[in-house]
Amino acid sequence: MLEVPAAFEIECCPSSNPKSEINDSKSIHRRAHLMALTTALLWSFAFVCIRETLRQFQSFGATPWQAALALFQLRMLMTAFCFIPGVVRHRRWIGALNGGDWLRVGLLTLTMSFGYHIPLSLGAVEIPSGLTSLLIATSPIFAAVLARLFLKENLGLARVIAVLLGATGIAICLMAQGRLGFSDIHGARNIVAPLFVLAAACDGALFAVLARTVPKDIPASFKLGLAMIATVLLAIPLWDSATLKLLSQLNAWGWAAIAYLAVVCTYAASLLWYGALKTLDAVEVTIYLNATTTLAIGWGALIFHEKIGLLYLGGAACIIGAVFLASRKVEKLAVVV
């Protein structure tokens, strides 16, 4: 007698208790919201940790490039070790990927690591953590434009408004940056640093678009793990005595900040985020992204005493509204922090 697969039995013999199925669906949805909320809370503290680590490196005499590179190398190394068990567990996928899949994974590696984290750190060296979080939150706006260019998705009126509103919000925040006295460590106003963060946001948008071209059945831990391991291997030539000296001078708070960024933000929170995306749509997810930004501004004001004025809050409101509009018609939103 032939044995019937369990999945076929479920499909042919639906549950006789619809109420139970509804309760299960609600439970899954609540769990997804809890995962997204947890991720938002964890990611909101990332910008404070980035700024604290970079400030320590600069106090040791490091240039912005040296500080950004040291943070990047150690963060990627710690994260790669976290992902190794997931890659080993799903190693059967190594032989299942074709040439196109490997090319996409390679592009994800370049965008998620070098193209995102280094510009983000270069910008975060010079500007407040709250402003960094606001600028990096514009990624979905860039994603809407890139999806139109590369995936031929309809831009629509809402996204056009989002792009204009986002640009207005960025301009207002940068005006507020000058009026409120936000400056680099030498006291000179710096417009280049925000542009680095915006470049990272654009790169994060490119990652979101590329992630939607990779087969959806490949586990997130495997895709992200491969990208992290490849990043560490590619970054080996960048290790030098100056980087090792900087790392040796970090105090306990600096090491704790980098560990938080690697283990909590890049590893654990990313897996929680992808788990939430299996259930939630982009509009629901965007609410949590905006919560991350709002909390990050609060953390910056509380810990680093970063000034917040009405003009700045007005620009922040424009950016948050633009992110919501830009994400309304996106099926799934992949984000890097």
C-alpha positions as CSV (number, residue, x, y, z in Angstrom):
1,M,0.0,0.0,0.0
2,L,1.3,3.4,-1.0
3,E,2.0,5.8,1.8
4,V,0.4,9.2,1.4
5,P,2.6,12.2,2.2
6,A,1.5,14.2,5.3
7,A,1.4,17.5,3.3
8,F,-1.0,15.9,0.8
9,E,-3.3,14.6,3.6
10,I,-3.5,18.1,5.0
11,E,-4.4,19.6,1.6
12,C,-7.0,17.0,0.8
13,C,-8.5,16.7,4.3
14,P,-9.0,20.3,5.6
15,S,-9.5,20.8,9.3
16,S,-13.0,20.2,10.5
17,N,-12.5,23.0,13.1
18,P,-12.4,26.4,11.3
19,K,-12.4,28.2,14.6
20,S,-9.1,26.4,15.6
21,E,-7.6,27.5,12.3
22,I,-8.6,31.1,12.9
23,N,-7.1,31.0,16.4
24,D,-3.9,29.5,15.0
25,S,-3.7,32.3,12.3
26,K,-4.2,35.0,15.0
27,S,-1.5,33.4,17.1
28,I,0.9,33.4,14.2
29,H,0.1,37.0,13.4
30,R,0.6,38.1,17.0
31,R,3.9,36.3,17.1
32,A,5.0,38.0,13.9
33,H,4.1,41.4,15.4
34,L,6.1,40.6,18.6
35,M,9.1,39.6,16.5
36,A,8.9,42.9,14.5
37,L,8.5,44.9,17.7
38,T,11.4,43.2,19.3
39,T,13.5,43.8,16.2
40,A,12.6,47.5,16.2
41,L,13.6,47.9,19.9
42,L,16.9,46.1,19.3
43,W,17.8,48.1,16.2
44,S,16.9,51.4,17.7
45,F,19.9,51.2,20.0
46,A,22.3,50.3,17.2
47,F,23.0,53.9,16.2
48,V,24.1,54.8,19.8
49,C,26.5,51.8,19.8
50,I,27.9,52.8,16.4
51,R,28.5,56.4,17.6
52,E,30.1,55.2,21.0
53,T,32.5,52.9,19.2
54,L,33.6,55.4,16.6
55,R,34.0,58.1,19.3
56,Q,36.4,55.7,21.2
57,F,38.4,55.0,18.1
58,Q,38.7,58.7,17.3
59,S,39.9,59.4,20.9
60,F,42.8,57.0,20.1
61,G,43.8,59.2,17.2
62,A,42.1,57.2,14.4
63,T,41.0,58.9,11.2
64,P,37.3,58.6,10.2
65,W,38.4,55.9,7.6
66,Q,40.4,53.9,10.2
67,A,37.6,54.1,12.7
68,A,34.9,53.0,10.2
69,L,37.1,50.2,8.9
70,A,38.0,48.8,12.4
71,L,34.3,48.8,13.4
72,F,33.3,47.1,10.1
73,Q,36.0,44.4,10.3
74,L,35.3,43.3,13.9
75,R,31.5,43.5,13.5
76,M,31.5,41.4,10.4
77,L,33.9,38.9,12.0
78,M,31.7,38.4,15.1
79,T,28.6,38.2,13.0
80,A,30.1,35.6,10.6
81,F,30.9,33.3,13.6
82,C,27.2,33.5,14.7
83,F,26.0,32.5,11.2
84,I,28.3,29.5,10.8
85,P,25.9,27.0,12.5
86,G,23.0,28.1,10.2
87,V,25.2,27.7,7.1
88,V,26.3,24.2,8.2
89,R,22.8,23.2,9.0
90,H,21.5,24.2,5.5
91,R,24.7,23.2,3.6
92,R,22.6,21.1,1.2
93,W,21.7,24.4,-0.5
94,I,25.3,24.8,-1.6
95,G,24.9,22.2,-4.4
96,A,21.4,23.4,-5.2
97,L,22.3,27.0,-6.2
98,N,23.0,27.7,-9.8
99,G,25.3,30.2,-11.3
100,G,22.7,33.0,-11.3
101,D,21.9,32.4,-7.6
102,W,25.6,32.6,-6.7
103,L,25.9,35.8,-8.6
104,R,23.0,37.3,-6.7
105,V,24.4,36.1,-3.4
106,G,27.7,37.7,-4.3
107,L,26.0,41.0,-5.1
108,L,24.1,40.8,-1.8
109,T,27.5,40.4,-0.1
110,L,28.9,43.5,-1.6
111,T,25.8,45.6,-1.0
112,M,25.0,44.4,2.5
113,S,28.5,44.6,3.8
114,F,31.0,46.9,2.1
115,G,28.5,49.1,0.4
116,Y,26.3,49.6,3.5
117,H,28.3,49.4,6.7
118,I,31.4,51.4,5.7
119,P,29.6,54.5,4.3
120,L,27.2,54.3,7.3
121,S,30.2,54.4,9.8
122,L,32.0,57.1,7.8
123,G,28.9,59.3,8.2
124,A,28.2,58.3,11.8
125,V,31.6,59.5,12.8
126,E,30.6,63.1,12.2
127,I,26.9,63.5,12.8
128,P,24.5,62.7,15.7
129,S,23.1,59.2,16.1
130,G,19.5,60.5,15.8
131,L,20.2,62.2,12.5
132,T,22.0,59.0,11.3
133,S,18.9,56.9,12.1
134,L,16.6,59.4,10.3
135,L,18.8,59.4,7.1
136,I,19.2,55.6,7.0
137,A,15.4,55.3,7.4
138,T,15.0,56.7,3.9
139,S,16.1,53.4,2.4
140,P,12.5,52.3,1.5
141,I,12.1,55.6,-0.5
142,F,15.2,54.7,-2.5
143,A,13.9,51.1,-2.8
144,A,10.7,52.4,-4.5
145,V,12.7,54.2,-7.1
146,L,15.1,51.3,-7.7
147,A,12.2,48.8,-7.9
148,R,10.8,51.0,-10.7
149,L,14.2,51.1,-12.5
150,F,15.2,47.5,-12.2
151,L,12.0,45.5,-11.5
152,K,9.7,47.7,-13.6
153,E,7.3,48.1,-10.7
154,N,4.8,50.9,-11.0
155,L,5.9,53.9,-9.0
156,G,2.4,55.4,-8.5
157,L,1.3,58.7,-7.1
158,A,1.9,57.7,-3.4
159,R,5.5,56.9,-4.1
160,V,6.1,60.0,-6.1
161,I,4.8,62.0,-3.2
162,A,7.0,59.9,-0.9
163,V,10.1,60.8,-2.9
164,L,9.3,64.5,-2.8
165,L,8.3,64.5,0.9
166,G,11.4,62.5,1.8
167,A,13.7,64.9,-0.1
168,T,12.0,67.8,1.7
169,G,12.4,66.1,5.1
170,I,16.1,65.5,4.5
171,A,16.7,69.1,3.4
172,I,14.9,70.3,6.6
173,C,16.9,68.0,8.9
174,L,20.2,69.2,7.3
175,M,19.1,72.8,7.7
176,A,18.3,72.0,11.4
177,Q,21.7,70.4,11.7
178,G,23.4,73.7,10.9
179,R,21.0,75.8,13.0
180,L,21.3,73.5,16.1
181,G,25.1,73.5,15.9
182,F,25.5,69.8,15.1
183,S,29.2,69.6,13.9
184,D,32.1,67.3,13.7
185,I,34.9,67.1,16.3
186,H,36.7,70.0,14.8
187,G,33.7,72.3,15.0
188,A,33.2,72.7,11.3
189,R,29.8,71.9,9.8
190,N,29.9,68.8,7.7
191,I,27.7,68.1,4.7
192,V,29.7,65.2,3.4
193,A,28.9,62.9,6.4
194,P,25.1,63.0,5.8
195,L,25.8,62.2,2.2
196,F,27.7,59.1,3.2
197,V,24.7,57.9,5.3
198,L,22.3,58.6,2.4
199,A,24.6,56.5,0.2
200,A,24.3,53.7,2.7
201,A,20.5,54.1,2.7
202,C,20.5,53.9,-1.1
203,D,22.7,50.8,-0.9
204,G,20.3,49.3,1.7
205,A,17.6,49.9,-0.9
206,L,19.6,48.1,-3.5
207,F,20.0,45.2,-1.1
208,A,16.2,45.1,-0.6
209,V,15.7,44.9,-4.4
210,L,18.3,42.3,-4.9
211,A,17.0,40.2,-2.0
212,R,13.7,39.9,-3.9
213,T,15.5,38.3,-6.9
214,V,17.0,35.5,-4.8
215,P,14.8,32.3,-4.6
216,K,12.5,32.7,-1.6
217,D,12.8,29.1,-0.4
218,I,16.5,29.6,0.5
219,P,16.7,30.0,4.3
220,A,17.6,33.5,5.5
221,S,20.2,32.2,7.9
222,F,21.9,30.5,4.9
223,K,21.8,33.5,2.6
224,L,22.9,36.0,5.2
225,G,25.5,33.5,6.6
226,L,27.1,33.0,3.2
227,A,27.3,36.8,2.7
228,M,28.9,37.4,6.1
229,I,31.5,34.6,5.7
230,A,32.3,35.9,2.2
231,T,32.7,39.5,3.6
232,V,35.1,38.3,6.2
233,L,37.2,36.5,3.6
234,L,37.2,39.5,1.3
235,A,38.2,41.8,4.1
236,I,41.3,39.8,5.2
237,P,43.7,42.1,3.2
238,L,42.3,45.1,5.0
239,W,43.5,43.9,8.4
240,D,46.7,45.7,9.5
241,S,48.6,46.7,12.6
242,A,46.7,50.0,12.9
243,T,43.4,48.2,13.1
244,L,44.7,45.7,15.7
245,K,46.1,48.6,17.8
246,L,42.7,50.3,17.8
247,L,40.9,47.2,18.9
248,S,43.4,46.6,21.7
249,Q,42.6,50.0,23.1
250,L,38.9,49.6,23.3
251,N,37.4,49.6,26.8
252,A,34.7,47.3,28.0
253,W,31.9,49.6,26.8
254,G,33.4,49.6,23.3
255,W,33.6,45.8,23.1
256,A,30.1,45.5,24.5
257,A,28.8,48.0,21.8
258,I,30.5,46.1,18.9
259,A,29.2,42.7,20.3
260,Y,25.7,44.2,20.5
261,L,25.9,45.4,16.9
262,A,27.2,42.0,15.7
263,V,25.3,39.4,17.8
264,V,22.1,41.3,18.5
265,C,21.5,43.6,15.6
266,T,23.1,42.0,12.6
267,Y,22.5,38.4,13.6
268,A,19.6,37.8,16.0
269,A,17.4,40.8,15.1
270,S,17.9,40.2,11.3
271,L,16.6,36.6,11.7
272,L,13.7,37.9,13.8
273,W,12.9,40.5,11.1
274,Y,12.9,37.9,8.3
275,G,10.7,35.7,10.4
276,A,8.2,38.6,10.8
277,L,8.2,39.2,7.1
278,K,6.8,35.8,6.4
279,T,3.5,37.0,8.0
280,L,3.4,40.8,8.0
281,D,2.9,43.0,4.9
282,A,5.1,46.0,4.2
283,V,2.6,48.6,5.7
284,E,2.6,46.8,9.0
285,V,6.4,46.4,8.9
286,T,6.9,50.1,8.1
287,I,5.2,51.1,11.4
288,Y,8.0,49.2,13.3
289,L,10.7,50.8,11.1
290,N,9.4,54.2,12.1
291,A,9.3,53.2,15.7
292,T,13.0,52.3,15.4
293,T,13.8,55.8,14.0
294,T,11.8,57.5,16.7
295,L,13.4,55.5,19.5
296,A,16.9,56.1,18.1
297,I,16.3,59.9,18.2
298,G,15.3,59.5,21.8
299,W,18.3,57.4,22.7
300,G,20.6,60.0,21.1
301,A,19.0,62.8,23.1
302,L,19.1,60.8,26.3
303,I,22.7,59.4,26.1
304,F,24.6,61.9,24.0
305,H,22.4,65.0,24.8
306,E,21.8,65.6,21.1
307,K,19.6,68.6,20.6
308,I,16.1,68.3,19.2
309,G,14.2,71.4,17.9
310,L,10.9,72.0,16.2
311,L,12.5,72.3,12.7
312,Y,14.3,69.0,13.2
313,L,11.1,67.3,14.4
314,G,9.3,68.7,11.4
315,G,11.9,67.2,9.0
316,A,11.7,63.9,10.9
317,A,8.0,63.8,10.5
318,C,8.3,64.4,6.7
319,I,10.8,61.5,6.5
320,I,8.7,59.1,8.5
321,G,5.6,60.0,6.5
322,A,7.6,59.5,3.3
323,V,8.8,56.0,4.4
324,F,5.2,55.0,5.2
325,L,4.0,56.1,1.7
326,A,6.9,54.5,-0.1
327,S,6.3,51.2,1.5
328,R,2.5,50.9,1.0
329,K,2.7,48.8,-2.1
330,V,5.9,46.8,-1.4
331,E,5.3,43.1,-0.9
332,K,8.2,42.5,1.5
333,L,10.7,44.9,3.0
334,A,14.3,43.7,3.5
335,V,16.3,46.0,5.7
336,V,19.9,46.1,6.9
337,V,21.0,47.7,10.1
